[in-house]
Amino acid sequence: MAETVRRLFELEPGDTTDFFVLLVAKDKGNTRDGKPYYRVTFRDLQRSATAMIWNDTGWYDDCDQTWKPGHFFKIRGRYLENKYGSQIEIEQIRPTKEEDSEDGFDPSDFFETSRRDPVKMFAELIEIAGGIEEAALCDLVTHLLKENEEQLLKWPAASKNHHAFSGGFLEHVLSVTQTALYLADKYQQEYPALQPPLSKDLMIAGAILHDIGKLQELAHIPPVTNYSPQGKLIGHILLGRDMVRDAAKEFETLKPETLLRLEHIIVSHQNLPEWGSPIAPHTPEALLVHYADDIDAKFQMMAGALREAPIADDPFTSRSNPLRRTIFRGFVEE
């Protein structure tokens, strides 16, 4: 019998104890014999673990009918690690109660937020946008930022894979924009005779607006982020292109080619059809924004995997991360 309440990320393989968790995913499946089950994912801020809810367990009906992502639970169970990653064998489970605060339960402990102040990040983006020399393009970008300020201050960049936390959108977009600025300066210097010249204005505008459609694609009610109907049926790339195209109608002096090139950056920034882009980058600015976006997303995924609590003495992380690979931590000191 468990003696005390501990934290999921503190558990060693084989530990059986009580702990509080947040339900973040619930996936239904069937065995080869046709029997239904759920594969559920629980987490705290430093570890995620899955549990199998078979149809012959006492809590299958509750899982099927009432459990939803965003709900908190108290579990008594055994923590395990195997080739599939972190696992929980549940002995008892129930939704949390108000009196659980006496055992240290605090919902705010489960909500990841950006490491940076969203207000300061927003101000920095506004300042960078103000450096766009083409007046109409500068006005368009600034307008879209200010029009969506309230949402931008709290929005995640994704539902689960990267920067999937409050303020994550600004953290990601600011980082991509900073990288785009560096790349613009570097390749303007490397290719001074490029025709047409590499446009720093378009690099800034494209980097800031490449993911703007996620404001419509995602439905964010902390701690859970899901896809809106528009997000599922259309996706942020086309939603973002439409947001920019609609806003551009207010800026009659914006050159048609400038708008076309900006729209192309947005629709091509994920590069491949399987990643969501209907077309690959066909301009230097689109190519550079794509790689600035890609490296920031993937680096944050890798950093997140390294933040997960270590698996026993394993010098590698588990494969339970968006990159679907083990990450080398280093040799464990004796």
Summary of the structure (lengths in Angstrom):
residues: 334
radius of gyration: 22.9
end to end distance: 31.8
largest distance: 73.9
contacts: 1040
relative contact order: 0.10
helix: 43%
strand: 20%
